[in-house]
Amino acid sequence: MTHTTDRPTREASGAVVPVLAFAGIVVAVMQTLLVPVIKDLPQLLDTAPSNATWVLTSTLLSGAVATPIMGRLGDLYGKRRLLILSLAVMVVGALVSALTSTLLPMIVGRTLQGFAMGAIPLGIGLMRDMLPREKLGSAMALMSSSIGVGGGLALPAAALVAQHADWHALFYGAAGLGVLSIVLTLLVVPESPMRAEGSFDLPGALGLSAGLVLFLLPITKGSDWGWTSGTTLGLFAASAVVLVLWGVYELRIAAPLVDLRTTARPAVLFTNLASIMVGVSFYVVSLVLPQLLQLPTATGYGLGQSMVVAGLLVAPLGLTMMFTAPVYARVSAKYGPKVTLILGMLIIAVGYGAGLGLMDAAWQSLVIAVVLGAGIGLAYSSLPALIVGAVPASETGAANGLNTLMRSIGTSVSSAVIGMVLANTANDVNGVAVPTMHGFRVSFLIATGAVAVGLLFALMLPKAKRAPQLLASSEEAVRGFRGLVLDAGGAPVARATVTLIDHRGRQAGATVSGEDGSYALTVPAQGAYVLAAKAFGHGPLASSARHHGEERAVELDLSLPGETVTA
């Protein structure tokens, strides 16, 4: 008998969290890399403005498609493996873009770069599988916030490069960061021991991809095509049909790409809906403040700053998000991630509300960025904890991938709506559309409204009776099983994989025993179960058990046979 291949090759070191967070930041850089040169893209690529927008749209679409798919593949075949693959594809895409000045190859390169967005949920999944509970909250918070951190820090860095060097240097720099992230991941991050049962749902992946593209394409291009045009409305209708058929298919197969029954749980559903609203609010400030800062003072309201200075004044948005991770951990440990999400949204609302009257000086933009960064950081940090606490361990990657997708949909909707608002309220000055203060304030009001809706969704989240079982723990599980994994001599076995199997033979949950041998698993419903345990150096164990549905844990120690498993 040989040892299982999903055993980690080494224990996680203290450098795992910063390395994974760095990977998330590198991936997020792709989203805002070209913001400083957006207005120059038609000239740089020798194409029409409507064609140049595909350089940004392609990255958005591929990222939306890749995020849930890479999460599921990571659950099945190894999250570290898929994380490295995501980063490698990003590096290839960056090099393709760096070596061209024509439209089609640039779109191909940017599409490949978007596939790296799957690194965020993969990193969160790795953290859940490897880290002790006391470190998990702040680690996931930092990983979740890396989307905003990378986007915020990329603005001044990209502006500096674009202003003083050839714009292709942006892609060479991104490729270098990607290679560095791959090397660090190979050296520091071990593979997760967790694996989901089943096979990859290829028809489901194709159906979801088609539905997302049909939905996001008219959102991103609706302003160019016309929101009431036949093309826009036809694509929206087609996306509805495809996604409904996809949902019916997913409900009928044993191993779906997305477990829609789990997604329909209130804890998951309302978290994902709130995520869309947080994504909307995050992107508004990224669209408004840089334009306000760079408009000339001759307009009467522009702040007349250079591209680099504008980027530096907005950068605290990302920095504050990064520094809120330890604050989130303390607040969430005491009050729970639901309360932290609500607190974050309230701070965002205060930031946008105050921002309506703080647009007269550059330092006021800095204040807005810091306040919004704190609120968005708390909100983003809460989302993975809410998702992880509501899904089985084997579905972490796919569930967080779907949640990241919800944020991306929020930013897409925000980009389309705010772009339309600013365009419709702009003044025409010698053939150039100049955004107005009225348009900026309407944009802030839209963000405030989105946060208000998100706050309602957050208030609908079910109240957790106690902290979610993010990893094996000796604490009591809610309506489930808990105990110790022991060897033949009665000694605890650390990092044993414990899988919960229902009466139909389907996996209902999984976890890894702690350093003291303890495990804890929740059950979805009362009934008969089998707990299967395995660990390197021990024979496997399958133990039958029944749970009667009461809100407490059934004590069940799992004693592994004394058989020694050789490599």
VEXDREN-2710 file (C-alpha; in Angstrom, 1 decimal):
% VEXDREN-2710
k/r/px/py/pz
1/MET/0.0/0.0/0.0
2/THR/1.4/3.4/-0.9
3/HIS/0.9/6.7/0.9
4/THR/-1.7/9.1/-0.3
5/THR/-0.5/11.7/-2.8
6/ASP/-2.4/14.5/-1.1
7/ARG/-0.3/14.5/2.0
8/PRO/1.7/17.8/2.3
9/THR/5.3/17.5/1.6
10/ARG/6.2/19.7/4.5
11/GLU/4.6/21.8/7.2
12/ALA/3.5/25.3/6.5
13/SER/6.0/27.9/7.6
14/GLY/5.3/31.4/8.9
15/ALA/6.1/32.8/5.5
16/VAL/3.1/31.1/3.9
17/VAL/0.7/34.0/4.6
18/PRO/2.9/36.8/3.2
19/VAL/3.8/34.7/0.1
20/LEU/0.1/34.0/-0.7
21/ALA/-0.9/37.6/0.0
22/PHE/1.9/38.7/-2.3
23/ALA/0.5/36.4/-5.0
24/GLY/-2.9/38.0/-4.6
25/ILE/-1.5/41.5/-4.8
26/VAL/0.4/40.6/-8.0
27/VAL/-2.7/39.2/-9.6
28/ALA/-4.8/42.3/-8.6
29/VAL/-2.2/44.5/-10.2
30/MET/-3.4/43.2/-13.6
31/GLN/-6.8/44.9/-13.0
32/THR/-5.5/48.4/-12.8
33/LEU/-2.2/48.1/-14.7
34/LEU/-3.4/50.1/-17.7
35/VAL/-5.5/52.7/-16.0
36/PRO/-2.8/55.4/-16.3
37/VAL/-2.7/54.9/-20.1
38/ILE/-6.4/54.2/-20.9
39/LYS/-6.9/57.4/-22.7
40/ASP/-3.8/56.8/-24.9
41/LEU/-4.6/53.2/-25.8
42/PRO/-6.2/54.0/-29.2
43/GLN/-3.1/55.9/-30.3
44/LEU/-0.7/53.4/-28.8
45/LEU/-2.4/50.4/-30.5
46/ASP/-3.3/52.4/-33.7
47/THR/-7.0/51.5/-33.4
48/ALA/-10.4/53.0/-32.7
49/PRO/-11.4/53.9/-29.1
50/SER/-14.3/51.3/-29.2
51/ASN/-11.8/48.6/-30.1
52/ALA/-9.2/49.7/-27.5
53/THR/-11.7/49.1/-24.7
54/TRP/-11.4/45.3/-25.5
55/VAL/-7.9/45.5/-23.9
56/LEU/-9.7/46.0/-20.5
57/THR/-12.8/44.0/-21.2
58/SER/-10.9/40.9/-22.2
59/THR/-9.2/40.8/-18.8
60/LEU/-12.4/41.2/-17.0
61/LEU/-14.2/38.5/-18.9
62/SER/-11.4/35.9/-18.6
63/GLY/-11.0/36.6/-14.9
64/ALA/-14.7/36.1/-14.3
65/VAL/-14.7/32.8/-16.1
66/ALA/-11.5/31.5/-14.6
67/THR/-12.2/32.3/-10.9
68/PRO/-14.9/29.6/-10.1
69/ILE/-13.3/27.1/-12.5
70/MET/-9.8/27.4/-11.0
71/GLY/-11.3/27.2/-7.5
72/ARG/-13.0/23.9/-8.3
73/LEU/-9.9/22.5/-10.1
74/GLY/-7.9/23.4/-7.0
75/ASP/-10.4/21.5/-4.7
76/LEU/-10.0/18.4/-7.0
77/TYR/-6.3/18.4/-7.9
78/GLY/-4.4/20.6/-5.5
79/LYS/-4.7/24.3/-4.7
80/ARG/-1.0/25.0/-4.8
81/ARG/-0.7/23.3/-8.1
82/LEU/-3.5/25.4/-9.7
83/LEU/-2.1/28.6/-8.0
84/ILE/1.2/28.1/-9.7
85/LEU/-0.6/27.4/-13.0
86/SER/-2.6/30.6/-12.7
87/LEU/0.5/32.7/-12.1
88/ALA/2.3/31.0/-15.0
89/VAL/-0.5/31.8/-17.4
90/MET/-0.4/35.4/-16.2
91/VAL/3.4/35.6/-16.8
92/VAL/2.9/34.3/-20.4
93/GLY/0.1/36.8/-21.0
94/ALA/2.2/39.7/-19.7
95/LEU/5.1/38.8/-22.0
96/VAL/2.7/38.5/-25.0
97/SER/1.5/42.0/-24.3
98/ALA/5.0/43.3/-23.7
99/LEU/6.1/42.2/-27.1
100/THR/3.3/43.8/-29.2
101/SER/1.8/47.2/-30.1
102/THR/-1.1/45.8/-32.1
103/LEU/-4.6/45.2/-30.9
104/LEU/-5.3/41.4/-31.4
105/PRO/-2.1/40.1/-29.7
106/MET/-2.6/42.6/-26.9
107/ILE/-6.1/41.3/-26.3
108/VAL/-4.8/37.7/-26.3
109/GLY/-2.2/38.7/-23.7
110/ARG/-4.6/40.5/-21.5
111/THR/-7.1/37.6/-21.7
112/LEU/-4.3/35.3/-20.4
113/GLN/-3.5/37.8/-17.6
114/GLY/-7.2/37.7/-16.5
115/PHE/-7.0/34.0/-15.8
116/ALA/-4.8/34.7/-12.8
117/MET/-7.7/36.0/-10.8
118/GLY/-8.3/32.4/-9.7
119/ALA/-5.3/32.8/-7.4
120/ILE/-7.3/34.7/-4.8
121/PRO/-9.8/31.9/-3.8
122/LEU/-7.0/29.3/-4.2
123/GLY/-4.9/31.2/-1.7
124/ILE/-7.8/31.5/0.7
125/GLY/-8.4/27.7/0.4
126/LEU/-4.7/27.0/1.1
127/MET/-4.9/29.1/4.2
128/ARG/-8.0/27.3/5.5
129/ASP/-6.4/23.9/4.9
130/MET/-3.0/24.6/6.6
131/LEU/-3.3/27.3/9.2
132/PRO/-4.4/27.0/12.8
133/ARG/-7.6/28.7/13.7
134/GLU/-5.9/31.5/15.7
135/LYS/-4.0/32.6/12.6
136/LEU/-6.7/31.9/10.0
137/GLY/-8.9/35.0/10.5
138/SER/-6.3/37.7/9.9
139/ALA/-4.6/35.6/7.1
140/MET/-7.8/35.2/5.1
141/ALA/-8.6/38.9/5.7
142/LEU/-5.2/39.9/4.2
143/MET/-5.7/37.5/1.2
144/SER/-9.2/38.8/0.5
145/SER/-8.1/42.4/0.7
146/SER/-5.2/41.8/-1.6
147/ILE/-7.6/42.5/-4.6
148/GLY/-7.9/46.1/-3.4
149/VAL/-4.4/46.4/-2.1
150/GLY/-2.9/45.4/-5.5
151/GLY/-5.3/47.6/-7.4
152/GLY/-4.5/50.6/-5.1
153/LEU/-0.7/50.2/-5.1
154/ALA/-0.6/49.6/-8.9
155/LEU/-2.0/53.0/-9.7
156/PRO/0.9/55.2/-8.6
157/ALA/3.5/52.6/-9.7
158/ALA/2.0/52.2/-13.1
159/ALA/1.6/56.0/-13.5
160/LEU/5.3/56.5/-12.6
161/VAL/6.4/53.9/-15.2
162/ALA/4.0/55.2/-17.9
163/GLN/5.2/58.8/-17.3
164/HIS/8.9/58.1/-17.5
165/ALA/9.4/54.9/-19.6
166/ASP/7.9/53.0/-22.5
167/TRP/4.5/51.7/-21.6
168/HIS/5.5/48.1/-22.4
169/ALA/7.7/48.3/-19.3
170/LEU/4.4/47.8/-17.3
171/PHE/4.0/44.3/-18.7
172/TYR/7.7/43.4/-18.2
173/GLY/7.4/44.5/-14.6
174/ALA/4.2/42.4/-14.2
175/ALA/5.9/39.4/-15.7
176/GLY/8.8/39.8/-13.3
177/LEU/6.5/40.0/-10.3
178/GLY/4.7/36.9/-11.5
179/VAL/7.9/34.9/-11.8
180/LEU/9.0/36.0/-8.3
181/SER/5.6/35.0/-6.9
182/ILE/5.9/31.5/-8.5
183/VAL/9.4/31.0/-7.1
184/LEU/8.3/32.1/-3.6
185/THR/5.3/29.8/-3.8
186/LEU/7.4/26.8/-4.8
187/LEU/9.9/27.4/-2.0
188/VAL/7.5/28.3/0.8
189/VAL/3.9/27.0/0.3
190/PRO/3.2/23.3/0.7
191/GLU/0.4/21.5/-1.1
192/SER/-2.9/21.2/0.7
193/PRO/-3.9/17.7/1.9
194/MET/-7.5/18.3/1.2
195/ARG/-9.2/16.9/-1.9
196/ALA/-12.8/17.0/-3.1
197/GLU/-14.3/13.8/-4.3
198/GLY/-15.5/13.4/-7.9
199/SER/-14.4/14.7/-11.3
200/PHE/-14.3/18.0/-13.0
201/ASP/-17.6/19.1/-14.5
202/LEU/-16.5/20.1/-18.0
203/PRO/-20.1/20.8/-19.3
204/GLY/-20.8/22.9/-16.2
205/ALA/-17.6/24.9/-16.8
206/LEU/-18.5/25.5/-20.4
207/GLY/-22.1/26.5/-19.5
208/LEU/-21.0/28.9/-16.8
209/SER/-18.4/30.4/-19.0
210/ALA/-20.9/31.0/-21.8
211/GLY/-23.5/32.5/-19.4
212/LEU/-21.0/34.8/-17.7
213/VAL/-19.6/36.1/-21.0
214/LEU/-23.1/36.7/-22.4
215/PHE/-24.0/38.6/-19.2
216/LEU/-20.8/40.6/-18.7
217/LEU/-20.2/41.5/-22.3
218/PRO/-23.3/43.8/-22.6
219/ILE/-22.5/45.3/-19.2
220/THR/-19.1/46.3/-20.2
221/LYS/-20.0/47.4/-23.8
222/GLY/-23.5/48.6/-23.2
223/SER/-22.5/52.3/-23.3
224/ASP/-20.9/51.8/-26.7
225/TRP/-23.6/49.6/-28.2
226/GLY/-26.6/51.4/-26.5
227/TRP/-28.4/50.0/-23.6
228/THR/-31.6/49.4/-25.5
229/SER/-30.0/48.1/-28.7
230/GLY/-30.9/44.7/-30.1
231/THR/-27.3/43.4/-29.4
232/THR/-27.3/44.4/-25.7
233/LEU/-30.8/43.1/-25.0
234/GLY/-30.3/40.0/-27.0
235/LEU/-27.1/39.1/-25.1
236/PHE/-28.8/39.7/-21.7
237/ALA/-31.7/37.4/-22.8
238/ALA/-29.3/34.8/-24.0
239/SER/-27.3/34.9/-20.8
240/ALA/-30.6/34.4/-18.8
241/VAL/-31.5/31.3/-20.9
242/VAL/-28.0/29.8/-20.7
243/LEU/-27.6/30.3/-16.9
244/VAL/-31.0/28.8/-16.2
245/LEU/-30.2/25.7/-18.3
246/TRP/-26.8/25.6/-16.6
247/GLY/-28.5/25.7/-13.1
248/VAL/-30.9/22.9/-14.0
249/TYR/-28.0/20.8/-15.2
250/GLU/-25.9/21.5/-12.1
251/LEU/-28.7/20.4/-9.8
252/ARG/-29.0/17.1/-11.6
253/ILE/-25.4/15.8/-11.5
254/ALA/-23.5/14.2/-8.6
255/ALA/-20.3/16.4/-8.7
256/PRO/-21.3/19.8/-10.0
257/LEU/-18.9/22.7/-10.7
258/VAL/-20.9/24.8/-8.2
259/ASP/-23.0/23.2/-5.6
260/LEU/-26.1/25.4/-6.0
261/ARG/-27.8/23.8/-3.0
262/THR/-24.9/25.0/-0.8
263/THR/-24.9/28.4/-2.6
264/ALA/-28.6/28.8/-1.8
265/ARG/-28.0/28.6/2.0
266/PRO/-28.8/32.0/3.5
267/ALA/-25.2/32.3/4.9
268/VAL/-23.8/31.9/1.4
269/LEU/-26.5/33.6/-0.6
270/PHE/-26.6/36.8/1.3
271/THR/-22.8/36.9/1.6
272/ASN/-22.5/36.7/-2.2
273/LEU/-25.2/39.4/-2.7
274/ALA/-23.5/41.7/-0.2
275/SER/-20.2/41.0/-2.1
276/ILE/-21.7/42.4/-5.3
277/MET/-22.5/45.7/-3.5
278/VAL/-19.1/45.9/-1.9
279/GLY/-17.6/45.4/-5.4
280/VAL/-19.7/48.3/-6.7
281/SER/-18.7/50.6/-3.9
282/PHE/-15.0/49.8/-4.2
283/TYR/-14.7/50.6/-7.9
284/VAL/-16.5/53.9/-7.7
285/VAL/-13.7/55.6/-5.8
286/SER/-11.2/54.1/-8.2
287/LEU/-13.0/55.8/-11.1
288/VAL/-13.8/59.1/-9.6
289/LEU/-10.9/60.3/-7.5
290/PRO/-8.1/59.9/-10.1
291/GLN/-10.1/61.9/-12.6
292/LEU/-11.0/64.6/-10.1
293/LEU/-7.4/65.0/-9.1
294/GLN/-6.1/65.2/-12.6
295/LEU/-8.6/67.7/-14.1
296/PRO/-7.1/71.1/-14.6
297/THR/-7.9/73.8/-12.1
298/ALA/-9.3/75.9/-15.0
299/THR/-12.5/73.8/-14.8
300/GLY/-13.2/75.5/-11.5
301/TYR/-13.3/72.2/-9.6
302/GLY/-10.4/70.1/-10.9
303/LEU/-7.4/69.7/-8.6
304/GLY/-4.7/70.0/-11.2
305/GLN/-2.5/67.1/-10.0
306/SER/-0.1/65.1/-12.1
307/MET/-0.7/61.5/-13.0
308/VAL/1.8/60.3/-10.4
309/VAL/0.6/62.6/-7.6
310/ALA/-3.0/61.5/-8.2
311/GLY/-1.9/57.9/-8.0
312/LEU/0.0/58.5/-4.7
313/LEU/-3.1/60.3/-3.2
314/VAL/-5.3/57.3/-4.1
315/ALA/-2.7/54.7/-3.0
316/PRO/-3.7/54.9/0.8
317/LEU/-7.0/53.2/-0.3
318/GLY/-5.0/50.0/-0.8
319/LEU/-2.6/50.5/2.0
320/THR/-5.4/51.1/4.5
321/MET/-7.1/47.9/3.3
322/MET/-3.9/45.9/4.0
323/PHE/-3.5/47.4/7.5
324/THR/-7.1/46.6/8.5
325/ALA/-6.5/42.8/8.4
326/PRO/-5.2/42.6/12.0
327/VAL/-8.0/44.9/13.1
328/TYR/-10.5/42.7/11.4
329/ALA/-9.1/39.6/13.2
330/ARG/-9.6/41.2/16.6
331/VAL/-13.1/42.5/15.9
332/SER/-14.3/39.3/14.2
333/ALA/-12.9/37.1/17.0
334/LYS/-15.0/39.0/19.5
335/TYR/-18.2/39.8/17.5
336/GLY/-18.1/37.5/14.4
337/PRO/-17.6/38.2/10.7
338/LYS/-21.2/39.3/10.2
339/VAL/-20.8/42.2/12.6
340/THR/-17.5/43.1/11.0
341/LEU/-19.1/43.1/7.5
342/ILE/-21.8/45.5/8.8
343/LEU/-19.3/47.7/10.5
344/GLY/-17.2/47.9/7.3
345/MET/-20.3/48.8/5.2
346/LEU/-21.2/51.6/7.7
347/ILE/-17.7/53.0/7.4
348/ILE/-18.0/52.9/3.6
349/ALA/-21.3/54.8/3.7
350/VAL/-19.8/57.4/6.0
351/GLY/-16.8/57.8/3.6
352/TYR/-19.0/58.4/0.6
353/GLY/-21.4/60.6/2.5
354/ALA/-18.6/62.8/3.7
355/GLY/-16.9/62.6/0.3
356/LEU/-19.9/64.6/-1.2
357/GLY/-18.5/67.6/0.6
358/LEU/-14.8/66.8/0.5
359/MET/-13.9/67.4/-3.2
360/ASP/-12.3/70.8/-2.9
361/ALA/-8.6/70.0/-2.1
362/ALA/-6.1/67.2/-2.8
363/TRP/-5.7/66.5/1.0
364/GLN/-9.5/65.8/1.1
365/SER/-9.1/63.1/-1.5
366/LEU/-6.5/61.5/0.8
367/VAL/-9.0/61.5/3.7
368/ILE/-11.7/59.9/1.5
369/ALA/-9.2/57.2/0.4
370/VAL/-8.2/56.3/4.0
371/VAL/-11.8/56.2/5.3
372/LEU/-13.0/54.1/2.4
373/GLY/-10.0/51.9/2.5
374/ALA/-10.7/51.1/6.2
375/GLY/-14.4/50.3/5.4
376/ILE/-13.7/48.3/2.3
377/GLY/-10.9/46.4/4.0
378/LEU/-13.2/45.3/6.9
379/ALA/-15.9/44.3/4.4
380/TYR/-13.6/42.4/2.1
381/SER/-11.9/40.7/5.0
382/SER/-15.3/39.4/6.4
383/LEU/-16.4/37.7/3.2
384/PRO/-14.1/34.6/3.1
385/ALA/-14.7/33.9/6.8
386/LEU/-18.5/34.0/6.2
387/ILE/-18.1/31.7/3.1
388/VAL/-15.6/29.3/4.8
389/GLY/-17.8/29.0/7.8
390/ALA/-20.8/27.9/5.7
391/VAL/-19.4/25.3/3.3
392/PRO/-17.6/22.0/3.6
393/ALA/-13.8/22.1/3.6
394/SER/-13.6/20.3/0.3
395/GLU/-15.6/23.1/-1.4
396/THR/-13.6/26.0/-0.1
397/GLY/-11.9/26.8/-3.4
398/ALA/-15.0/26.7/-5.5
399/ALA/-17.1/28.6/-3.0
400/ASN/-14.5/31.4/-2.6
401/GLY/-14.1/31.4/-6.3
402/LEU/-17.8/32.1/-6.7
403/ASN/-17.6/34.8/-4.1
404/THR/-14.7/36.5/-5.8
405/LEU/-16.7/36.3/-9.0
406/MET/-19.6/38.2/-7.3
407/ARG/-17.1/41.0/-6.4
408/SER/-16.0/41.1/-10.0
409/ILE/-19.6/41.4/-11.2
410/GLY/-20.0/44.3/-8.8
411/THR/-17.0/46.1/-10.2
412/SER/-18.2/45.4/-13.8
413/VAL/-21.6/46.8/-13.0
414/SER/-19.9/49.8/-11.3
415/SER/-17.7/50.5/-14.2
416/ALA/-20.6/50.4/-16.7
417/VAL/-23.0/52.5/-14.6
418/ILE/-20.4/55.1/-13.4
419/GLY/-19.0/55.4/-16.9
420/MET/-22.4/56.1/-18.2
421/VAL/-23.2/58.6/-15.5
422/LEU/-19.9/60.5/-16.1
423/ALA/-20.4/60.5/-19.8
424/ASN/-24.0/61.7/-19.7
425/THR/-23.2/64.5/-17.2
426/ALA/-19.9/65.6/-19.0
427/ASN/-19.4/69.0/-20.6
428/ASP/-18.3/69.2/-24.2
429/VAL/-15.2/71.4/-24.4
430/ASN/-13.8/71.7/-28.0
431/GLY/-15.0/68.2/-28.7
432/VAL/-13.6/66.7/-25.5
433/ALA/-16.0/65.3/-22.9
434/VAL/-14.9/66.8/-19.5
435/PRO/-16.5/65.1/-16.4
436/THR/-18.4/67.5/-14.1
437/MET/-18.6/67.9/-10.3
438/HIS/-22.3/66.9/-10.6
439/GLY/-21.3/63.6/-12.2
440/PHE/-18.8/62.9/-9.5
441/ARG/-21.3/63.6/-6.8
442/VAL/-24.0/61.4/-8.5
443/SER/-21.4/58.6/-8.6
444/PHE/-20.8/58.9/-4.9
445/LEU/-24.5/58.8/-4.3
446/ILE/-24.8/55.6/-6.3
447/ALA/-22.0/54.1/-4.3
448/THR/-23.8/55.1/-1.1
449/GLY/-27.0/53.5/-2.4
450/ALA/-25.2/50.3/-3.2
451/VAL/-23.7/50.1/0.3
452/ALA/-27.2/50.6/1.7
453/VAL/-28.5/47.6/-0.3
454/GLY/-25.5/45.6/0.8
455/LEU/-26.1/46.5/4.4
456/LEU/-29.6/45.0/4.1
457/PHE/-28.2/41.8/2.7
458/ALA/-25.6/41.7/5.6
459/LEU/-28.4/42.1/8.2
460/MET/-30.2/39.1/6.7
461/LEU/-27.2/36.8/7.3
462/PRO/-28.1/34.2/9.9
463/LYS/-26.6/34.8/13.3
464/ALA/-23.8/32.4/14.1
465/LYS/-24.3/30.5/17.4
466/ARG/-20.5/30.3/17.8
467/ALA/-17.4/30.8/15.7
468/PRO/-17.5/28.6/12.6
469/GLN/-15.3/25.5/12.4
470/LEU/-12.7/26.8/10.0
471/LEU/-10.3/24.0/10.8
472/ALA/-10.2/21.0/13.0
473/SER/-10.7/22.1/16.6
474/SER/-11.4/20.6/20.0
475/GLU/-14.2/23.1/20.4
476/GLU/-17.8/21.8/20.2
477/ALA/-19.2/21.6/16.7
478/VAL/-22.7/22.7/16.0
479/ARG/-24.8/19.7/15.1
480/GLY/-22.0/17.4/14.1
481/PHE/-19.2/15.1/15.2
482/ARG/-16.1/15.9/17.2
483/GLY/-13.3/13.9/18.9
484/LEU/-9.7/12.8/18.5
485/VAL/-7.9/10.8/15.8
486/LEU/-5.7/8.3/17.6
487/ASP/-3.2/5.7/16.6
488/ALA/-3.3/2.1/17.7
489/GLY/-1.5/3.0/20.9
490/GLY/-3.9/5.8/21.8
491/ALA/-1.6/8.7/20.8
492/PRO/-3.1/11.6/18.9
493/VAL/-2.5/11.7/15.1
494/ALA/-2.0/15.2/13.7
495/ARG/-3.0/16.3/10.2
496/ALA/-5.1/13.2/9.5
497/THR/-7.8/13.7/6.8
498/VAL/-11.3/13.1/8.1
499/THR/-14.1/12.8/5.6
500/LEU/-17.8/12.8/6.3
501/ILE/-19.9/10.6/3.9
502/ASP/-23.7/10.6/3.9
503/HIS/-26.0/7.6/3.4
504/ARG/-25.9/8.1/-0.4
505/GLY/-22.2/7.7/-0.5
506/ARG/-21.6/11.4/-1.2
507/GLN/-19.0/13.6/0.6
508/ALA/-20.8/15.8/3.1
509/GLY/-17.7/17.5/4.7
510/ALA/-14.0/17.1/5.3
511/THR/-11.4/18.5/7.6
512/VAL/-7.8/17.9/8.9
513/SER/-7.1/17.0/12.5
514/GLY/-5.2/19.6/14.6
515/GLU/-1.8/19.2/16.1
516/ASP/-3.5/17.6/19.2
517/GLY/-5.4/15.1/17.0
518/SER/-8.7/16.9/17.4
519/TYR/-11.3/17.2/14.6
520/ALA/-14.7/18.7/14.3
521/LEU/-17.3/18.4/11.5
522/THR/-20.8/19.7/11.1
523/VAL/-23.5/17.7/9.5
524/PRO/-26.1/19.1/7.0
525/ALA/-28.9/17.0/8.4
526/GLN/-29.7/14.2/10.8
527/GLY/-29.1/10.7/9.6
528/ALA/-26.5/8.0/9.2
529/TYR/-23.0/8.8/8.2
530/VAL/-19.6/7.3/7.7
531/LEU/-16.4/9.0/9.0
532/ALA/-13.4/7.9/6.9
533/ALA/-10.0/8.8/8.3
534/LYS/-6.5/8.4/6.9
535/ALA/-3.0/9.5/7.7
536/PHE/0.4/8.9/6.4
537/GLY/2.0/5.9/8.3
538/HIS/-1.4/4.5/9.4
539/GLY/-4.0/2.3/7.9
540/PRO/-7.3/3.8/6.8
541/LEU/-10.5/3.8/9.0
542/ALA/-14.2/3.9/8.2
543/SER/-16.5/4.3/11.2
544/SER/-20.3/4.4/11.0
545/ALA/-22.2/7.0/13.1
546/ARG/-25.6/8.5/13.4
547/HIS/-26.6/12.0/14.3
548/HIS/-30.1/12.8/15.5
549/GLY/-30.2/16.4/14.6
550/GLU/-29.9/18.0/17.9
551/GLU/-27.8/21.2/18.2
552/ARG/-24.7/19.6/19.7
553/ALA/-21.7/17.5/18.8
554/VAL/-21.6/13.8/19.0
555/GLU/-18.4/12.6/20.7
556/LEU/-16.6/10.1/18.4
557/ASP/-12.9/9.2/18.7
558/LEU/-11.4/7.6/15.6
559/SER/-8.7/5.0/16.2
560/LEU/-6.6/4.2/13.2
561/PRO/-5.4/0.6/12.7
562/GLY/-1.8/-0.1/13.5
563/GLU/-0.9/-1.1/10.0
564/THR/2.2/0.8/8.9
565/VAL/2.0/2.3/5.4
566/THR/5.2/2.4/3.5
567/ALA/6.1/5.0/0.9
END
